């Protein structure tokens, strides 16, 4: 026994309405849904397919096949959307020597400020 289901007609020669009508004729066949969604190669096509599944769910709210189709459309759209997000390279890590230099400069500034404050207090006569 084979698990082969005849494929949907070629997407190039079939408009979306025809593909949807053919899918509705084979509604309980998971391979037909897979073939229908395979035609959706961009976010616009997935949006149109999602609208069709949403309309099917509005007509029959408890239809598990329509719910599964809608969920698959959302999954595919999420994957395509995330794949389209531009990637940025992480900033180059700072060298340990640069970190030590910055820390040393801050330490010198802090000691200088403390020394300046101490000298100012001694000159003013506030400290005896």
Buried (B, 14 or more C-beta within 10 A) or exposed (E): EEEEEEEBEEBEEBEBEEBBEBBEEBEEBEBBBBBBBEBBEEBEBBEEBBEBBBEBBEEEEEBEBBBEBBEBBEEBBEEBEEEEEEEEEEEEEEEEEEEEEEEEEEEEEEEEEEEEEEEEEEEEEEEE
